[in-house]
Amino acid sequence: MFDFNPHMILLIAAAAVVTFLTRIGGYILIVKMTRIPPRVEAALNAVPAAVLTTLVAPAFFISGWDTKVAMLAALLVGLRFPSTYMLTAGWIIVMAWRHSIGA
């Protein structure tokens, strides 16, 4: 059932160690700073937009028209209203499209 592969176990362990070190390293770095430099603050402020882009862009370009239209509508709603309305608008549009036209 499970084929023991020592290379895979080492790879998983190495990935866990590197992930832990990057997380704890960032924490230690921020805690040791008495003042956050403007460039670091600008980089940290850009992280949410970068993460959102890496999540949304592939789905937009790979998906069908139902998802593209729903994402664009959610974007427009999100510019004016809270995120709950944005998510609801996107969900309603994609479900209506799939129900009426098909996926």
Contacts in CASP RR format, 6 or more apart in sequence:
PFRMAT RR
TARGET T0000
AUTHOR 0000-0000-0000
METHOD contacts of the structure
MODEL  1
MFDFNPHMILLIAAAAVVTFLTRIGGYILIVKMTRIPPRVEAALNAVPAA
VLTTLVAPAFFISGWDTKVAMLAALLVGLRFPSTYMLTAGWIIVMAWRHS
IGA
30 36 0 8 1.000
33 40 0 8 1.000
36 44 0 8 1.000
56 71 0 8 1.000
59 67 0 8 1.000
59 71 0 8 1.000
60 67 0 8 1.000
60 68 0 8 1.000
60 71 0 8 1.000
64 103 0 8 1.000
65 97 0 8 1.000
66 93 0 8 1.000
66 94 0 8 1.000
66 97 0 8 1.000
66 98 0 8 1.000
66 101 0 8 1.000
66 102 0 8 1.000
66 103 0 8 1.000
67 94 0 8 1.000
69 93 0 8 1.000
69 94 0 8 1.000
69 97 0 8 1.000
70 89 0 8 1.000
70 90 0 8 1.000
70 91 0 8 1.000
70 93 0 8 1.000
70 94 0 8 1.000
70 97 0 8 1.000
71 90 0 8 1.000
73 89 0 8 1.000
73 90 0 8 1.000
73 93 0 8 1.000
74 86 0 8 1.000
74 87 0 8 1.000
74 89 0 8 1.000
74 90 0 8 1.000
74 93 0 8 1.000
75 86 0 8 1.000
77 85 0 8 1.000
77 86 0 8 1.000
77 89 0 8 1.000
77 90 0 8 1.000
78 85 0 8 1.000
78 86 0 8 1.000
78 89 0 8 1.000
END
